[in-house]
Amino acid sequence: MFKKIMASVLCVALVFSLAVFSFSAQEISAEQKKAKEYMTFLECFFTQIHGIEANSYSDEDLGNLITNLYFAYTYGVSEKSLNEYIKEADKLVAESDFNALTLAENLLTDFEKPKNLFYFIYDLSFYTEESSKSYKDAKANLTTLYNDENKDLQKIKQASINVLKTVSQLVPTVEGMRAIIKYNADNMREFFPAIFYSTKANVSIDGLIKTLNDLAVTEENLTIDEFNDKIKDFMMSLGFVYLDKSELGFKVDSLNEYSILPEKEEFYPESYEVFLKAYNKCIAALEAKDYTNLNELLDSFIEAADGLQKYPLYILQEFLYRTQFDLKNEQLYTVESFSIFKSIYDEAVKAVAESQNPADEKFSELNEKLSEAYFSLQMADDFDYWYKYFNMLERFEGLNKDDYIAASWAQLQSALDAYKKLLDDGCTNSEEYENAYMDFETSFQTIEYIPYLNAMQTVLSIKMQYMMYSPAMFYPAQLSALLSAIEDLENAIRVPESDERLTELSGIVDERLADNVFIPVEYAKNIVKFIDFILELMGNNPRMFTAESWEAFQQGYESLKKAIEEAVGFGSDELYAQADDVMSSIMTLEPSPIADAISDLSYYQTLISEEKDSISPELLPEAEAKVKELERSINEDSDEKILEIYAEVSAYMSRYIIPHEITGDVNADNEVSLADAMLTFQNVAGKADLKGSEIDAADIDSNGMIDLSDAMKIFQYVAGKIDIL
């Protein structure tokens, strides 16, 4: 899981190659610099070896270590603590198993080219002579070892690691920094192709590109630290941007769901070959950045994925797995219905164990029988109580008794037993069950770790929490006291010291944490940034809200910004309350009568511009005209007139343009009724003319046409003769 998280973070942050220099403009210690280098090295190393037969390391250990290094870089730690982190990092790398020759080849061929999404060097002239010389020497050594006929894999592995370490230590010159920023601005679209994003998202991306371009050519005489500070602000603004995908982008996401391909042996060869061929065509087009026929290729892939045919044996195995919970907990169901289900379940398990032919139709028959028995299970009268108990039991069994203080564990066990006793006694009082459940929840939420684990949890949770904040957000003295207490506790964990000492130090950390509050003016500034982001999401249109609530919000908002400008030093504590009041006021803005019209106008415009290919050609001109009329009305008319036009446009768009969420809901009233059946039948008889989304909703069997069978199925569904459409 951590690798996936890291990949998503790196994909944004490292595209800009910011990993090779510090994010902070403040003075940093030698220890902080070293922590940054090792964090960058670890990220770079594990990104590079991902996918080349790499294993033998714990994602959790890697995640915790990178968190510790980030914390050490951001807030500073002693040399002793940092050396412990570095030893741990070196051990993690040394124990990692990967194809050393593949890594070496990557570093010697592609590493300096921008085809590598995560790390590349651009041009060594961008960096100081001293730092680039270290990289050149390390690479020359790797080249010699790689070209040696008697390749020593262990030496090649270590030499590759050394190359990556020198990359993490590269220091750009001021002009090199400008060149890197400019390169990223020029090539951002390589990583964020416009075709994959909505119109609004592309506006945001273009704005970010402009920000980088402006920074690259600024006439200010900036130092490296000042560049870093501006880039940090840029990265923060990037974090506030939600990049909504286009229809094509969502299709690419469907492809990405198959980054791990399904097991080939579980499917009929014909369907799997069609699927794999379609998948490879899409991947080839994306890698070549050839988007000419990508939409058609993705449609073919999605169709092939939907058409994957699993062998009956594996369909049955999957169903057996999904129903294990029900099998283990027979008290949930009546004796008779469960007996039938278990009998067929056991028969299926035996058949799977004896299986030789995965395509044997007996598995399909068993799956059908098992499905029927499963969906025929009758809930016992006390089903809700038993279901809650089994969930409590599952959570309880997921804990390790040795991790918790004996008295705390006994209290949790007692609460679980008390609930079970109510069941065994046949209690029917719902209030008693609820009280017993709340006792369990309270015990579960407050269960105490043994001092050693509690100390570890305390350290890691604080570090994770503080990763979101800049040191400038806190009073220096209180922050320093907290960091000192954390380091004392961490050193005590490493020894480890006695339970009493660990408990004492954990308590000190908790006290220092309570004292470490935000500086009022910094807190207020961050509230303003967040409010600006919320307003942008809302379209910055005051007409979405009632005049009274908007005026009250604006007064408080402008007053807060003025108070920030006039603040002296850290600002007064009154800024806390003032910022909180403004935050509350934006959350309680009252929508105006035309709020839905304004909001839906934006949705309709996006729908027509981004998904016009999916709209029936004969309907598109009328839809565009209606949306333009609504836009004109919002800009020119009274609220009453706007609502009149909005009702007409909304009805049209819901019925003909917007995909219906419910199959069979032809008239888009959010239910399948006799009216939908009659509309479908009238269309078949030539008495009605279904259009756009109406056709999709009425085409029950998805054969591309509306016929009598579709009408009959809706009739049968309404009459209760069939359960699903």
HUTA-V333863 format. One record per pair of residues at least 4 apart in sequence whose C-alpha atoms are under 6 Angstrom apart, sorted by the first residue. I is the first residue (numbers start at 1). J is the second residue. D is the distance in Angstrom with one decimal. If there is no record, write none. Layout:
BEGIN
i,j,d
I,J,D
I,J,D
END
This chain:
BEGIN
i,j,d
2,6,6.0
2,59,5.5
3,7,6.0
6,10,5.9
7,11,5.8
10,14,5.0
14,18,5.9
14,118,5.4
15,118,5.9
16,184,5.8
19,40,5.9
20,168,5.6
23,228,5.1
23,232,5.6
24,228,5.9
24,229,5.5
25,225,4.4
25,226,5.7
25,228,6.0
25,229,4.9
28,32,5.9
32,73,4.2
32,76,5.5
35,69,5.4
35,73,5.2
36,73,5.4
37,168,5.2
37,169,5.9
39,66,5.8
39,69,5.7
40,44,6.0
40,168,5.5
41,45,5.8
41,165,5.5
41,168,5.3
43,47,6.0
46,50,5.9
49,54,6.0
53,98,5.2
54,97,5.4
54,98,4.2
55,97,5.4
56,96,5.2
56,97,5.8
57,96,5.7
66,70,6.0
71,75,5.8
72,76,4.6
72,77,5.3
90,94,6.0
100,157,5.1
104,160,5.8
106,110,5.4
107,111,4.8
111,120,5.4
112,120,5.0
112,121,5.0
112,122,5.9
114,120,5.9
126,172,5.6
126,176,3.7
127,171,5.4
127,172,3.9
127,173,5.3
128,171,5.9
128,172,5.9
128,173,5.7
129,133,6.0
131,170,5.1
135,166,5.0
138,163,5.2
139,163,5.9
142,146,6.0
142,159,5.3
153,157,6.0
155,159,6.0
172,176,5.4
172,177,5.7
173,177,6.0
174,224,5.8
178,216,4.7
181,216,5.7
182,213,5.9
182,216,5.4
184,188,5.5
185,209,5.1
185,212,5.6
185,213,5.9
189,193,5.0
196,245,5.8
196,246,5.3
196,248,5.6
196,249,4.0
197,201,5.8
197,244,6.0
197,245,4.1
197,246,4.5
198,244,5.7
198,245,5.2
198,246,4.5
201,243,4.8
201,244,5.6
202,206,6.0
214,218,5.8
222,226,5.6
245,249,5.0
266,310,5.7
266,311,5.9
267,309,5.6
267,310,4.2
267,311,5.4
268,309,5.8
269,273,5.9
271,308,5.2
272,276,6.0
273,277,6.0
275,304,4.8
275,305,5.8
278,301,4.9
279,301,5.9
282,297,5.9
285,289,5.9
285,290,5.0
294,298,6.0
311,358,5.7
311,359,5.3
312,359,5.7
312,363,5.3
312,364,5.3
313,358,4.8
313,363,5.5
316,367,5.4
332,379,6.0
332,380,5.6
332,383,4.9
333,338,6.0
333,378,5.5
333,379,4.4
333,380,4.5
334,378,5.7
334,380,5.0
335,339,6.0
337,377,5.1
337,378,6.0
338,342,6.0
341,373,5.0
344,370,5.9
351,355,5.9
363,367,6.0
366,370,5.9
367,371,5.9
370,374,6.0
379,383,5.8
383,387,5.9
403,449,5.7
403,450,5.9
404,448,5.7
404,449,4.2
404,450,4.9
405,448,5.9
405,449,5.9
405,450,5.1
408,447,5.4
408,448,6.0
412,443,5.2
415,440,4.9
419,436,5.5
421,425,6.0
422,427,5.3
440,444,6.0
443,447,5.7
449,453,5.8
449,454,5.0
450,454,6.0
451,499,5.4
451,502,6.0
451,503,5.7
455,506,5.8
457,461,5.9
473,518,5.5
473,519,5.7
473,522,5.5
474,518,4.8
474,519,5.2
475,519,5.9
476,480,6.0
478,516,5.2
479,516,6.0
482,512,5.1
485,509,5.4
489,505,5.6
492,496,5.3
492,497,5.3
509,513,5.9
518,523,5.9
519,570,5.8
520,571,5.6
520,573,5.8
520,575,5.6
520,576,5.7
521,570,5.8
521,571,5.2
524,579,5.4
535,540,5.1
536,540,5.4
544,591,5.7
544,592,5.3
544,595,4.3
545,590,5.4
545,591,4.2
545,592,4.3
546,590,5.7
546,591,5.9
546,592,4.6
547,551,6.0
549,589,5.5
553,585,5.5
554,558,6.0
556,582,5.7
557,582,5.9
563,567,5.9
567,571,4.9
575,579,5.9
591,595,5.7
596,600,5.8
597,601,5.9
597,646,6.0
606,610,5.6
607,611,5.4
608,612,5.0
616,692,5.8
633,637,4.9
633,642,5.6
634,642,5.9
642,646,5.9
646,650,5.7
650,654,5.9
652,656,5.9
653,657,4.8
653,658,5.8
654,658,5.1
655,668,5.6
656,692,4.7
656,693,4.7
656,694,5.9
657,692,6.0
657,693,5.6
659,693,5.4
663,697,5.0
664,672,5.8
664,697,5.0
664,698,5.2
665,671,5.8
665,672,4.8
665,697,5.9
666,676,5.2
666,694,5.0
666,697,5.3
666,698,5.8
673,718,5.9
677,711,5.5
677,714,5.3
677,715,5.5
678,682,6.0
680,711,5.3
681,711,5.2
682,687,4.8
682,688,5.2
683,687,5.7
683,688,4.4
683,689,5.5
684,707,5.7
690,694,5.7
690,695,5.8
691,695,5.6
699,706,5.5
700,710,5.4
716,721,5.0
716,722,5.9
717,721,5.8
717,722,5.0
END
